Amino acid sequence: MGGRSVEVNHTKLKQRTARLSVVSNTLLVMLKLVVGIFTGSVSIVSEAAHSGVDLIAALVAYVAVKKSGKPPDSQHAYGHGKIENLSAAFEAVLIVLAALWIVYESVEKIKTAHAPEYLEYGLFVMALSVAVNYWVSSKLYHVALLTGSHALEADALHLKADIWTSVGVFLGLGIIQYTGLYWLDPAIAIAVAVVVFKAGFDMTMKSIYELTDVSLPEDEEREIRTIVSSHPTVIAVHQLRTRRSGSFRLIDMHIILQKNMHLDKAHAVCDEIEATIQKKFNPCDVIIHLEPCDYYDDYGACPAECEENCKHE
C-alpha cells in the first residue's frame, strides 16, 4: 500500500514538472522568434527553432509521464513504463537533429554573413534563456533522479543542451557587437553543436539499451545480490534477471532455502527480501522463485539447518 502511495505521488510530481517545462519552452520560443525577426539575427531565429524542438520534446515528455503513470491493465500486465523509454528515445533523436540544424544554419550564415541590428535585445533574450533553462533543467533533473523518470531526464538533457547553444549565441552576438567579426558567431554555434550532438547520441544509445531490456547496472545488481544473500535464511541466490520499464525496475531471481522450511515461513522470507529491495530501489517489481537446497545441482547436500534461536526468529 505504501509503495503504491509513493508511486502515485511520484506520478503527480512528474506531471507537474513536465508542465513547467512545457510552459517555459512555449514562452522562450515566442520571445526568441519575435526578437530574432526584429533584429534580423539568423542565430536567434535558429535558437527559436531549437527551442521549438525543446517544446515538442517537453510535450512528448508530459504525455509520456502521464501515460506511463497509468496502473497495469489486462493488456499491459507490467504497466506502461516503456512509454517513457520511447519518449526518451524520441527526444534524444530530436537533440541530434537540433545539433545538425545548428550546423546547417551556421554554415548558411557563413555564406551569407550580414550585420544584425539592435543586438542588445538579442543579448538580453539569450541571457534570459540561459537563466530560465538552467532553473527548469535543474528542476527536471532533480525530479528525474527522485522518480527514476527517463522522459524527464531526457527533457532535462535537452534543456541543458539549449543552455550551451544560448551561451554560444550570446557570445557570438557580443563579439559581433564589439568587434564586427561576423564569422565568429556561426563558428561558435558549430562548436556548441558538437556538444549537443554528443549529448543526444549518448541519450539515444541509453534509450536503445533500455528498450532492448538491457540489465540494470552492475553496481545495482551487486547490491541486490548483497541484500538477498545477507538474509540469514537464504542459502544462495542465482538466475538474477533485471531490466527497466520507464521508472520501474523489474527484478526476478531464484533463491535457495532449507528444504524442510514451512511454506508460511518461506513466504515471510520472500516478503522481507522484497520489502528491503523495494525500499532501496523503489519503484520496482520483485518476483522470487523458491528452490529447496537439494533441488539445485550445486547444492546436493543441504547445510545444517538454522536453530530455533537463530537471529531470524
Order of alpha helices (4+ residues) and beta strands (2+ residues): alpha-alpha-alpha-alpha-alpha-alpha-alpha-beta-beta-alpha-beta
